Amino acid sequence: MANKSIDHAFTANDHKSAASDPTYAGALSFMRRRYTKDATGADAVVWGIPFDAATSNRPGARFGPQAIRRASAIFDNDPQYPFERDLFADMATIDYGDCLLDYGNHADTPATIEAEAAKLLESGAFLLTLGGDHFVTWPLLKAHAAKHGPLALVQFDAHQDTWFDDGRRIDHGSFVARAVRDGIIDPDRSIQIGIRTHAPEDFGIRLVYGHEVEDMRAGDLSSLIISHTGGMPAYLTFDIDCLDPAFAPGTGTPVAGGPSSAKMLSVLRGLHQLDIRGADVVEVAPAYDHADITAIAGATVAMYMLGLHAERLARQH
């Protein structure tokens, strides 16, 4: 045990070092990355937003970041499947902890999230956010668009999230409508995968319904996403209710008829040509989970997002 350590989230000497914590013990940062509020020198930052006051059905996604971090401990320090590499050997990655929000003053929430996200993006790091309900994607999109310009939204979801919005609502079902109207995303280059509900408007966004996902091969879905975004800078958001409730029961608004985690992970794996400028995983609500099924799915989706960025950095070097 001489070369072993524990609580790597606090004892790590740098942002690339490997952890040796037992899966069942140690401080639970995301994939044992070092906890720090200093993003200097980081290639990637993992950040939690424990917010669920915008939910229309079952609350509880405020506990999502905790659950995803806990589930991520199952990833050891062998090369990560299917990327065949230690994701952090050449990608300095930190866990920045969580966003501090005033639970009694939700009107300040969007600006608080946007300001802190903008600060993190100024560091030059890739920002991976753990939600929280899907409203948090709205201020995240604003911060990313301020840096990169209008974005192609790539959204994995059972819902379109294009319901009526008056510009002031704190609502996880209308942020896409607001983003289109405010010019934050380009609807002609945006795509939603796994949709199993109907909304009054689609704003011209390409929809891939649940039954279409069922009939398509994963590689064809990846190719469709890449071709539809047309090389535009993209923001990737994964609502865990994109998955069928059999694979993600722990969420606020589950919808039957969705794809498996295996298929959607295969789709994500095929997005290596997508110009991803930021990403999030949202709507994990552990109170409705069983045996961490949903949390493990969410943690794996997040790991794949980091894996895609690690590959992008490797190509640049």
LINZI-V246284 format. One record per residue. N is the residue number from 0. RES is the residue in three letters. SS is DSSP state (hx for helix, st for strand, lp for the rest). D_CENTER is the distance of its C-alpha to the mean C-alpha in whole Angstrom. Layout:
# LINZI-V246284
((N/RES/SS/D_CENTER) (N/RES/SS/D_CENTER))
This chain:
# LINZI-V246284
((0/MET/lp/35) (1/ALA/lp/37) (2/ASN/lp/34) (3/LYS/lp/31) (4/SER/lp/29) (5/ILE/lp/27) (6/ASP/lp/25) (7/HIS/hx/23) (8/ALA/hx/21) (9/PHE/hx/24) (10/THR/hx/26) (11/ALA/lp/25) (12/ASN/lp/27) (13/ASP/lp/24) (14/HIS/lp/21) (15/LYS/lp/21) (16/SER/lp/23) (17/ALA/lp/23) (18/ALA/lp/23) (19/SER/lp/26) (20/ASP/lp/25) (21/PRO/lp/26) (22/THR/lp/23) (23/TYR/lp/24) (24/ALA/lp/25) (25/GLY/lp/24) (26/ALA/lp/22) (27/LEU/lp/18) (28/SER/lp/16) (29/PHE/hx/13) (30/MET/hx/15) (31/ARG/hx/18) (32/ARG/lp/17) (33/ARG/st/19) (34/TYR/st/19) (35/THR/lp/20) (36/LYS/lp/20) (37/ASP/lp/21) (38/ALA/lp/19) (39/THR/lp/22) (40/GLY/lp/22) (41/ALA/lp/18) (42/ASP/lp/17) (43/ALA/st/13) (44/VAL/st/12) (45/VAL/st/10) (46/TRP/st/10) (47/GLY/st/10) (48/ILE/st/11) (49/PRO/lp/13) (50/PHE/lp/14) (51/ASP/lp/15) (52/ALA/lp/18) (53/ALA/lp/17) (54/THR/lp/17) (55/SER/lp/20) (56/ASN/lp/21) (57/ARG/lp/20) (58/PRO/lp/18) (59/GLY/lp/17) (60/ALA/hx/13) (61/ARG/hx/14) (62/PHE/hx/15) (63/GLY/hx/11) (64/PRO/hx/11) (65/GLN/hx/14) (66/ALA/hx/14) (67/ILE/hx/11) (68/ARG/hx/13) (69/ARG/hx/16) (70/ALA/hx/15) (71/SER/hx/14) (72/ALA/lp/17) (73/ILE/lp/18) (74/PHE/lp/17) (75/ASP/lp/20) (76/ASN/lp/22) (77/ASP/lp/23) (78/PRO/lp/21) (79/GLN/st/18) (80/TYR/lp/18) (81/PRO/lp/18) (82/PHE/lp/18) (83/GLU/lp/21) (84/ARG/st/21) (85/ASP/lp/20) (86/LEU/lp/17) (87/PHE/lp/18) (88/ALA/lp/22) (89/ASP/lp/21) (90/MET/lp/18) (91/ALA/lp/19) (92/THR/st/15) (93/ILE/st/16) (94/ASP/st/14) (95/TYR/st/15) (96/GLY/st/15) (97/ASP/st/14) (98/CYS/lp/15) (99/LEU/lp/19) (100/LEU/lp/19) (101/ASP/lp/23) (102/TYR/lp/22) (103/GLY/lp/26) (104/ASN/lp/25) (105/HIS/hx/22) (106/ALA/hx/23) (107/ASP/hx/22) (108/THR/hx/19) (109/PRO/hx/17) (110/ALA/hx/20) (111/THR/hx/19) (112/ILE/hx/15) (113/GLU/hx/16) (114/ALA/hx/18) (115/GLU/hx/17) (116/ALA/hx/14) (117/ALA/hx/17) (118/LYS/hx/18) (119/LEU/hx/16) (120/LEU/hx/16) (121/GLU/hx/19) (122/SER/lp/19) (123/GLY/lp/18) (124/ALA/lp/15) (125/PHE/st/12) (126/LEU/st/9) (127/LEU/st/6) (128/THR/st/5) (129/LEU/st/6) (130/GLY/st/7) (131/GLY/lp/10) (132/ASP/lp/11) (133/HIS/lp/10) (134/PHE/lp/13) (135/VAL/hx/11) (136/THR/hx/9) (137/TRP/hx/13) (138/PRO/hx/14) (139/LEU/hx/11) (140/LEU/hx/12) (141/LYS/hx/16) (142/ALA/hx/15) (143/HIS/hx/14) (144/ALA/hx/16) (145/ALA/hx/19) (146/LYS/hx/19) (147/HIS/hx/18) (148/GLY/lp/20) (149/PRO/lp/19) (150/LEU/st/16) (151/ALA/st/15) (152/LEU/st/12) (153/VAL/st/11) (154/GLN/st/10) (155/PHE/st/10) (156/ASP/lp/12) (157/ALA/lp/15) (158/HIS/lp/16) (159/GLN/lp/17) (160/ASP/lp/16) (161/THR/lp/19) (162/TRP/lp/22) (163/PHE/lp/24) (164/ASP/lp/23) (165/ASP/lp/26) (166/GLY/lp/24) (167/ARG/lp/24) (168/ARG/lp/22) (169/ILE/lp/19) (170/ASP/lp/18) (171/HIS/lp/15) (172/GLY/lp/17) (173/SER/lp/18) (174/PHE/hx/15) (175/VAL/hx/16) (176/ALA/hx/19) (177/ARG/hx/19) (178/ALA/hx/17) (179/VAL/hx/20) (180/ARG/hx/23) (181/ASP/lp/22) (182/GLY/lp/22) (183/ILE/lp/18) (184/ILE/st/17) (185/ASP/lp/20) (186/PRO/hx/20) (187/ASP/hx/22) (188/ARG/hx/19) (189/SER/lp/16) (190/ILE/st/16) (191/GLN/st/14) (192/ILE/st/15) (193/GLY/st/16) (194/ILE/st/17) (195/ARG/lp/20) (196/THR/lp/21) (197/HIS/lp/23) (198/ALA/lp/23) (199/PRO/lp/26) (200/GLU/lp/24) (201/ASP/lp/22) (202/PHE/lp/23) (203/GLY/lp/24) (204/ILE/lp/20) (205/ARG/st/20) (206/LEU/st/20) (207/VAL/st/19) (208/TYR/st/20) (209/GLY/hx/20) (210/HIS/hx/24) (211/GLU/hx/23) (212/VAL/hx/20) (213/GLU/hx/23) (214/ASP/hx/25) (215/MET/lp/23) (216/ARG/lp/23) (217/ALA/hx/19) (218/GLY/hx/21) (219/ASP/hx/22) (220/LEU/hx/19) (221/SER/hx/17) (222/SER/hx/20) (223/LEU/hx/20) (224/ILE/hx/17) (225/ILE/hx/18) (226/SER/hx/21) (227/HIS/hx/20) (228/THR/hx/18) (229/GLY/lp/21) (230/GLY/lp/20) (231/MET/lp/19) (232/PRO/lp/16) (233/ALA/st/13) (234/TYR/st/10) (235/LEU/st/7) (236/THR/st/5) (237/PHE/st/5) (238/ASP/st/8) (239/ILE/hx/9) (240/ASP/hx/12) (241/CYS/hx/12) (242/LEU/st/14) (243/ASP/lp/18) (244/PRO/lp/18) (245/ALA/lp/20) (246/PHE/lp/17) (247/ALA/lp/15) (248/PRO/lp/18) (249/GLY/lp/16) (250/THR/lp/14) (251/GLY/lp/16) (252/THR/lp/17) (253/PRO/lp/18) (254/VAL/lp/19) (255/ALA/lp/21) (256/GLY/lp/22) (257/GLY/lp/18) (258/PRO/st/18) (259/SER/lp/17) (260/SER/hx/15) (261/ALA/hx/17) (262/LYS/hx/17) (263/MET/hx/13) (264/LEU/hx/13) (265/SER/hx/16) (266/VAL/hx/15) (267/LEU/hx/12) (268/ARG/hx/14) (269/GLY/lp/16) (270/LEU/lp/14) (271/HIS/lp/16) (272/GLN/lp/18) (273/LEU/lp/15) (274/ASP/lp/15) (275/ILE/st/12) (276/ARG/st/12) (277/GLY/st/8) (278/ALA/st/5) (279/ASP/st/2) (280/VAL/st/3) (281/VAL/st/6) (282/GLU/lp/10) (283/VAL/lp/11) (284/ALA/lp/14) (285/PRO/hx/16) (286/ALA/hx/19) (287/TYR/hx/20) (288/ASP/lp/18) (289/HIS/lp/21) (290/ALA/lp/21) (291/ASP/lp/17) (292/ILE/hx/17) (293/THR/hx/14) (294/ALA/hx/12) (295/ILE/hx/13) (296/ALA/hx/11) (297/GLY/hx/8) (298/ALA/hx/9) (299/THR/hx/10) (300/VAL/hx/7) (301/ALA/hx/6) (302/MET/hx/9) (303/TYR/hx/10) (304/MET/hx/8) (305/LEU/hx/10) (306/GLY/hx/13) (307/LEU/hx/13) (308/HIS/hx/13) (309/ALA/hx/15) (310/GLU/hx/17) (311/ARG/hx/17) (312/LEU/hx/19) (313/ALA/hx/21) (314/ARG/hx/22) (315/GLN/hx/23) (316/HIS/lp/25))
